[in-house]
Amino acid sequence: MIVKVLAAETNLTSATNVSLATVVRLVNNQSSVDQVIRKNASGTTLGSFTLTANSVTFAEKDATDTLEGGGSILAAKVAYNIS
């Protein structure tokens, strides 16, 4: 997978659309699990998942959707290509 960084990294302490991202790289570099919550622009929860300790994953979302979790989760707007 090739990843192109499109914006500065932030954390998920409060709800953010991660620079209007549609693909987000998420990193939990802590030794404990944390939950990631996806909400639409009006604040309705669309889903959530647990991000395991010391892990990296990618999430797709609509540009105006927000993600929130904990301060230990880092998020960056990215594009990717699987070749």
N, C-alpha and C positions, 0 to 999 in steps of 0.2 A: 504494500500500500504506500502510495506517495501522498504526503500531506502538505498542503500549502497554508501557511498561517495568514489570516486576513485581518486580524485585529489584536490589540493588546490583551493579555491574559488578565482575568479578574477572578474573584472568588464568589461563592454563592451564599454569602452571609445574608443577603436580602434578595428578593426577587429581581431578576434581570433578564432582558431579552438577549444578552450577550452580543451587543452590537448588531441586533437584528439578524442574528445567525440562523441559518437553516440546518447547519451541521456544526456540532460542538464537540471539541475534545475535552474530556473530563478526566481529571487526575485526583486521586485520593492518596496523598503521600504520608498519611498518618497510619498508626498501627491499629486503628479501630474502624469499623464499618460506619457508613453515613448514608442517609437517604437523600435521593434527588427527586424533587417534585416538579412536574410540568403542569403549568396552568395556561389557559388561553388569555387573551387580552382583557377579558372582563373578570378574570380572577377565578374562574371555575377550574377545579382540579381535573386534569385529563388523565393523569396517571402518575405513578411513582415507581422507583426501583431502588434497591440497595446497592451501593457501590462498595465493593469489598476493600479491605485494607490494602494499602500499597498497590493500587491498581490503576489502569488507564482504560477508558472506553470511549466510544463515540456515540452521540445521540443525534437523531434527526428530529427537527421540530419545525413548525411554521415560524416565519420571521418575527411575528408579534407575540408568540408564546413566550412565557417566562420560565426560567428554571430557578429553583431555590434549594438550598440544602444547608450545609454548614460552611464555616470559614475555612475548614481544612480542604474543601473541594475547590480546585482551580479549574477554570473554564476558559476556553479560547475558541473564537470563531475560526473555522477552518473549511477548506475545500479538500476533497480527496479524489484519488484516481486509483482504482484497483486494476493493475495490469499484470 
